[in-house]
Amino acid sequence: MEIKNKKLSDDVFFAERKEILQHWPTGAGVNFEEAVAYQKSIPEEKRFGDKLQQADKAGVTLIQPRAGVALYTEHIKLLQYLETEGGADLLPSTVDSYTRLNRYTEAETGIEKSKESGRSMLNGFPIVNYGVDICRRVTSSLKNPVQVRHGTPDARLLTEISIAGGFTSYEGGGISYNIPYSKNHSLAHTIAYWQYADRLVGMYEEAGVSINREPFGPLTGTLIPPCISNAVAVIETLLAAEQGVKDITVGYGQCGNLIQDVAALRSLRQLTAEYLTRFGYEGVKITTVFHQWMGGFPQDEAKAFGVISWGSAAAALAKATKVIVKTPHEAMGVPTKEANASGLRATKQVISMLRDQDFTSIPAVVAEGDIIVEETKCILEKVLELGGGDIAVGTVRAFEAGILDIPFAPSRYNAGKVMPARDNFGAVRILEMGHLPLHKDLVDFHRAKLEERAKSEKRDVNFNMVIDDVYAIGKGFLVGRPK
């Protein structure tokens, strides 16, 4: 199939919607007009987008954890704990893996087994199984806004129930919730699925209810060159805006070099605004999210707090609107609520200390940002060229050609030819370009940076650098130096 970046017509949308709401019995509990009225009854201080806008204007970085368990009563207790004991400004409902794969029967079994065992047998909160009313119990029991975080290639029913259930922010996108998460989902299909989700958000917007949307910035979370993650974020923003979305939070996953991380977030905001204006999408509110380190963590809690604090500092100095917080149990599986809260408190301490400092305009950041902008534009312009000006068509063709290529992604629709490694100062550079459309000066820049490291380490530029870098932070370093 060929998918185009065109707003879904009412006829197409409602025909599809009738089918989607029949996928699981809880779909029958969704009534758009009633859901609009319910959303309008939610007070301003509990609306995700409003709180982000206030923080953005004040130059404050908000903190948000990840969290989700199987039983809704326990899920409420967990989020209330993170709100009171962790000091979370924004709250999540992270969805379980079965729901992400649309396997609602297995999710139902997980709920029943959780009731029997007294502990969560799912790694998240099964929104579709619970339906609208229970979701409203969750969202209404908290003082702060709540977002749905998941990882679902086909999230159409999940979107319907989530928004009707009172969640005011929703994460994901047709690229970022497919290529890094799934092996066999066609990109054209997942872009189409997410056009439905974004059209639904657009319809709420037109009815007077603004739902915040957040493309997933970190992608695979492993040494992702900023130009790749930024290009995907801009593309998903344009796809969402075409469907009527007016409130978008673009994100970036920490790489570890402070200058590059600040520059990447700065350039992401700049490019998002530039491309929205270029294509005539007016009145779209832009905020940013910084994800603390998404790769391997040290098992030692004290060392893990070091990694968390470094991510907190980078988010604060980059003036991110919010930061997604990790826990000191990251290397050991699902964290306790106490560990989750302690990660939040550590993050808030660092962010509060750095509130009055801003690295976004220092010369080194501006210089690095200019490089990232140039690289990202090389990719985006080639995508548009391949699509004849249509970003959706171009995206599918770009992945087919390897013009867009996400390192370490499992998808068979991803070329997997691009290979990153760190330079001598820990910034992520590109060791193997694959078919990325960077011009010769940029290619030479990356090679020179890696040659500089190789000379320092007295070895050749090769794949061993990649392996060393993937495991370095877990071993207490940023750059994977040979012993």
Salt bridges, closest charged atoms under 4 A:
GLU2 OE2 - ARG397 NH2 2.93
GLU16 OE2 - ARG156 NH1 2.67
GLU34 OE1 - ARG136 NH2 2.81
ASP56 OD2 - ARG269 NH2 2.37
GLU74 OE2 - LYS77 NZ 3.37
ASP89 OD1 - LYS348 NZ 2.94
GLU106 OE2 - ARG103 NE 3.10
GLU112 OE2 - LYS115 NZ 3.55
ASP154 OD1 - ARG156 NE 2.80
GLU160 OE2 - ARG17 NE 2.69
GLU171 OE2 - ARG149 NH2 2.58
ASP198 OD1 - ARG213 NE 2.57
GLU206 OE2 - LYS7 NZ 3.87
GLU206 OE1 - ARG199 NH2 2.99
GLU214 OE2 - ARG149 NH1 3.39
GLU214 OE2 - HIS291 NE2 3.94
GLU214 OE1 - LYS322 NZ 2.66
GLU274 OE2 - LYS377 NZ 2.80
GLU301 OE2 - HIS329 NE2 2.97
GLU330 OE2 - LYS326 NZ 3.10
GLU338 OE2 - LYS337 NZ 2.94
GLU368 OE2 - ARG429 NH1 2.84
GLU374 OE2 - HIS439 NE2 2.58
GLU375 OE2 - HIS446 NE2 2.55
GLU381 OE2 - ARG278 NH1 2.59
GLU385 OE2 - LYS382 NZ 3.29
ASP423 OD2 - ARG429 NE 2.94
ASP444 OD2 - LYS440 NZ 2.64
GLU451 OE2 - ARG447 NE 3.33
GLU457 OE2 - ARG453 NE 2.86
GLU457 OE1 - ARG459 NE 2.81
GLU457 OE2 - ARG481 NH1 2.86
ASP468 OD2 - ARG459 NH1 2.95
ASP469 OD2 - ARG453 NH1 2.80
